[in-house]
């Protein structure tokens, strides 16, 4: 009974959160048929975060509604209850920013001092008062969850993730653990070194894992691994009913044929991890690379930019097909429908037989959207 109550409360919160805490001011909310998405992108060698906007319905252009140039490539995004956007640099990153799209205040920057680097993802507490970032120790390579005050960005706590290359983190919807909130963290497991940045080293030592942490103390509550250590766990999304967690995978095998045919999706039921495979004709075309991750009542969706399409599966893990979209990266869910961003256009309701296409406006021509965007909920 307690578990069911916890899950109902968590799902109710998730409906208002999306990928993070989302309750923005009316200026950027979805009113009527207007849609706003917080996003990150690169354009002609410069990097930006911003709010993109379009009208509901086919043929409506996706336009830049508000924009901030950032020093390097951004990755994960989070939107707080006051409408401010938290963005952090792609790993190994040295900056985090809190930005108000309506320009009520100047951007608030946080720079690493060299002791740790950001791993590209940030999560907020339900009340928007605390931020949780995945970070890597520059000296040891070990990964940490760093808890920060959302207002000042000051560090309040730091907990080990019991792995390396920690990437996305998400609130646990399955297990209450005595009513205490818990976090799920994907340790990507790819060894790197400070002096070589993103260069992958000694892949034979890969150790990807999924961990559950107590969100009050950081205590380890569980850790799970796939049998294949060359499958890096990256991005996370809950099924609509909160009973299964989907994990986007990125293969790091030495053999190109094995790497290309590797699965891009794993599922976690709270007690075990299992990989989900596409059928033989489709699997090699996915190139073993899963980008963003989302789930709707229709099923799981994994963006596969190297395959120029969205790999789709039923909620039970059955293959449904590849939805074509050149250089697709970000995925988000609005009203139960999947929104997917590509190079020259984006798709609304991407999992149906005839998705609605939104061409990118003039300012977005040639822009490359990063892995994530967040629907701003009204």
Residue pairs with C-beta under 8 A, 6 or more apart in sequence:
2 176
2 179
3 174
3 175
3 176
6 175
6 176
6 179
7 173
7 174
7 242
7 243
10 171
10 172
10 173
10 242
11 173
11 241
11 242
13 126
13 171
14 171
14 173
14 238
14 242
16 22
16 23
16 377
17 126
18 332
18 333
18 374
18 375
18 377
19 77
19 78
19 332
19 372
19 374
20 77
20 78
20 79
20 86
20 122
20 123
20 124
20 374
21 78
21 79
21 80
21 81
21 124
21 125
21 126
21 127
21 128
22 79
22 374
22 375
22 376
22 377
23 81
23 377
24 79
24 81
24 82
24 83
24 376
24 377
25 82
25 83
25 102
26 378
27 83
27 101
27 102
28 36
28 51
28 65
28 66
28 83
28 101
28 102
28 376
29 36
29 376
29 377
29 378
30 36
30 334
30 375
30 376
30 377
30 378
31 378
33 55
33 56
33 57
34 53
34 54
34 55
34 56
35 53
35 54
35 55
35 56
35 334
35 339
35 375
36 51
36 52
36 53
36 65
36 375
36 376
37 51
37 52
37 53
37 330
37 332
37 339
37 373
37 374
37 375
37 376
38 49
38 50
38 51
38 77
38 79
38 85
38 101
38 373
38 374
38 376
39 49
39 50
39 51
39 52
39 77
39 330
39 341
39 369
39 370
39 372
39 373
39 374
40 47
40 48
40 49
40 50
40 70
40 73
40 74
40 75
40 77
40 87
40 369
40 370
40 372
40 373
41 47
41 48
41 50
41 364
41 367
41 368
41 369
41 370
42 48
42 73
42 367
42 368
42 370
43 364
43 366
43 367
43 368
44 366
46 69
47 69
47 70
47 71
47 72
47 73
47 74
48 67
48 68
48 69
48 70
48 74
49 67
49 68
49 70
49 74
49 77
49 85
49 87
49 97
49 99
50 64
50 65
50 66
50 67
50 68
50 101
51 64
51 65
51 66
51 67
51 85
51 101
51 376
52 62
52 63
52 64
52 65
52 364
52 373
53 62
53 63
53 64
53 65
54 60
54 61
54 62
54 63
54 346
54 358
56 348
57 348
57 356
58 348
58 356
58 357
58 358
59 356
59 357
59 358
59 359
60 358
61 358
61 359
61 360
61 361
62 345
62 346
62 358
62 359
62 360
62 361
62 364
63 361
63 363
63 364
64 361
64 363
64 364
65 101
66 101
66 102
66 103
68 97
68 99
68 101
68 107
70 87
70 89
70 95
70 97
71 89
71 95
72 89
72 90
72 93
72 94
72 95
73 89
73 90
73 370
74 87
74 88
74 89
74 90
74 370
75 87
75 88
75 89
75 90
75 91
75 93
75 120
75 121
75 370
75 371
75 372
76 87
76 88
76 120
76 121
76 122
76 168
76 371
76 372
77 85
77 86
77 87
77 122
77 372
77 373
77 374
78 85
78 86
78 87
78 122
78 123
78 124
78 131
78 374
79 85
79 86
79 374
79 376
80 86
80 98
80 124
80 128
80 150
81 127
81 128
82 100
82 128
83 100
83 101
83 102
83 376
84 98
84 99
84 100
84 101
85 98
85 99
85 100
85 101
86 96
86 97
86 98
86 99
86 122
86 124
86 131
86 150
87 96
87 97
87 99
87 122
88 95
88 96
88 97
88 118
88 120
88 121
88 122
88 133
89 95
89 96
89 118
89 120
90 120
90 370
91 117
91 118
91 119
91 120
91 136
91 165
91 167
91 198
92 117
92 118
92 119
92 136
92 192
92 194
92 197
92 198
93 112
93 117
93 118
93 119
93 120
94 111
94 112
94 117
94 118
95 109
95 110
95 111
95 112
95 118
96 109
96 110
96 118
96 122
96 133
96 153
97 107
97 108
97 109
97 110
98 107
98 108
98 150
98 153
99 107
99 108
100 107
108 153
110 148
110 153
112 118
114 138
115 137
115 138
115 139
116 135
116 136
116 137
116 138
116 144
116 146
117 135
117 136
117 138
117 194
118 133
118 134
118 135
119 133
119 134
119 135
119 136
119 143
119 165
119 166
119 167
120 134
120 167
121 133
121 134
121 167
121 168
121 169
122 131
122 132
122 133
123 131
123 132
123 133
123 169
123 170
123 171
123 183
124 130
124 131
124 132
124 150
125 131
125 132
125 150
126 171
126 181
128 150
129 149
129 150
129 151
130 147
130 148
130 149
130 150
130 156
131 147
131 148
131 149
131 150
131 153
132 145
132 146
132 147
132 148
132 169
132 183
132 215
133 145
133 146
133 148
134 143
134 144
134 145
134 161
134 166
134 167
134 168
134 169
134 185
135 143
135 144
135 145
135 146
135 166
136 142
136 143
136 144
136 164
136 165
136 166
136 192
137 143
137 144
138 194
139 194
141 164
141 191
141 192
141 193
142 160
142 161
142 163
142 164
143 160
143 161
143 163
143 164
143 165
143 166
143 187
144 158
144 159
144 160
144 161
144 166
145 158
145 159
145 160
145 161
145 166
145 169
145 183
145 185
145 213
145 218
146 155
146 157
146 158
147 155
147 156
147 157
147 158
147 159
148 154
148 155
148 156
149 156
157 218
158 218
159 213
159 217
159 218
160 218
161 185
161 187
161 211
161 213
162 187
162 209
162 211
162 220
162 223
163 187
163 189
163 207
163 208
163 209
163 211
163 223
164 187
164 188
164 189
164 190
164 191
164 207
165 187
165 188
165 189
165 190
165 191
165 192
165 208
165 232
166 185
166 186
166 187
166 188
167 186
167 187
167 188
167 233
167 234
167 235
168 185
168 186
168 234
168 235
168 236
169 183
169 184
169 185
169 186
169 236
170 183
170 184
170 236
170 237
170 238
170 245
171 181
171 182
171 183
171 184
171 215
172 181
172 182
172 183
172 184
172 212
173 238
173 242
173 245
174 242
174 243
174 245
174 270
175 182
175 212
175 221
175 270
177 214
177 221
180 214
180 215
180 216
181 215
181 216
182 212
182 213
182 214
182 215
182 221
183 212
183 213
183 215
184 210
184 211
184 212
184 236
184 245
184 268
185 210
185 211
185 212
185 213
186 208
186 210
186 233
186 234
186 235
186 236
186 247
187 207
187 208
187 209
187 210
187 211
187 233
188 208
188 232
188 233
188 234
188 250
189 206
189 207
189 208
189 209
189 229
189 232
189 233
190 200
190 203
190 206
190 208
190 232
190 252
191 200
191 201
191 202
191 203
191 205
191 206
192 198
192 199
192 200
192 201
193 199
193 201
200 252
203 230
203 252
203 254
206 229
206 230
206 232
206 252
207 225
207 229
208 225
208 226
208 229
208 231
208 232
208 233
209 223
209 224
209 225
209 233
210 223
210 224
210 225
210 233
210 247
210 268
210 273
211 220
211 222
211 223
211 224
212 220
212 221
212 222
212 223
213 219
213 220
213 221
214 221
224 268
224 272
224 273
225 273
226 233
226 266
226 273
226 275
228 262
228 275
230 251
230 252
230 253
230 262
231 249
231 250
231 251
231 252
231 262
231 263
231 266
231 275
232 249
232 250
232 251
232 252
233 247
233 249
233 266
234 247
234 248
234 249
234 250
234 290
234 293
235 247
235 248
235 290
235 291
235 292
235 293
235 371
236 245
236 246
236 247
236 248
236 293
237 245
237 246
237 293
237 294
237 295
237 300
238 244
238 245
238 246
238 295
239 245
239 246
239 295
239 300
239 315
240 295
240 296
240 297
240 315
240 336
243 269
243 270
244 267
244 268
244 269
244 315
245 267
245 268
246 265
246 266
246 267
246 268
246 293
246 295
246 300
246 302
247 265
247 266
247 267
247 268
247 273
247 293
248 264
248 265
248 290
248 291
248 292
248 293
248 302
249 262
249 263
249 264
249 265
249 266
249 275
249 288
249 290
250 264
250 288
250 289
250 290
251 258
251 259
251 260
251 262
251 263
251 288
251 289
252 259
253 259
253 262
253 288
257 284
259 287
259 288
260 283
260 284
260 286
260 287
260 288
261 283
261 284
261 288
262 283
262 288
263 275
263 276
263 277
263 278
263 283
263 288
264 278
264 286
264 288
264 289
264 290
264 302
264 304
264 311
265 275
265 276
265 290
265 300
265 302
265 311
265 313
265 317
266 273
266 274
266 275
266 276
267 273
267 274
267 276
267 317
274 317
276 300
276 313
276 317
277 283
277 319
278 286
278 311
278 319
279 319
282 311
282 319
282 321
282 322
285 307
285 322
286 304
286 306
286 307
286 311
286 322
287 304
287 306
287 307
289 304
289 305
289 306
289 307
290 302
290 303
290 304
290 311
291 302
291 303
291 304
291 305
291 328
291 329
291 371
292 302
292 303
292 329
292 330
292 331
292 371
292 372
293 300
293 301
293 302
293 303
293 331
294 300
294 301
294 331
294 332
294 333
294 338
295 301
295 315
295 333
296 333
296 336
296 337
296 338
296 351
297 315
297 336
298 312
298 338
298 351
298 352
299 312
299 313
299 314
299 315
299 320
299 351
300 312
300 313
300 314
300 315
300 317
301 310
301 311
301 312
301 313
301 323
301 331
301 338
301 340
301 350
301 351
302 310
302 311
302 312
302 313
303 310
303 311
303 328
303 329
303 330
303 331
303 340
303 371
304 310
304 311
304 322
304 328
305 327
305 328
305 329
307 322
308 324
308 325
308 326
308 327
308 328
309 322
309 323
309 324
309 325
309 328
310 322
310 323
310 325
310 328
310 331
310 338
310 340
310 350
310 351
311 322
312 319
312 320
312 321
312 322
312 323
312 351
313 319
313 320
314 320
320 351
323 340
323 347
323 350
323 351
323 355
325 340
325 342
325 345
325 346
325 347
325 350
326 342
326 343
326 344
327 342
327 343
327 368
328 340
328 341
328 342
329 341
329 342
329 368
329 369
329 370
329 371
329 372
330 340
330 341
330 369
330 370
330 371
330 372
330 373
331 338
331 339
331 340
331 341
331 373
332 338
332 339
332 372
332 373
332 374
332 375
333 339
333 375
334 375
337 348
337 349
337 350
337 351
338 347
338 349
338 350
338 351
339 346
339 347
339 348
339 349
339 350
339 373
339 375
340 346
340 347
340 350
341 369
341 373
342 369
343 368
343 369
344 359
344 360
344 365
345 357
345 358
345 359
345 360
346 357
346 358
346 360
347 355
347 356
347 357
347 358
348 355
348 356
348 357
348 358
349 355
349 356
360 367
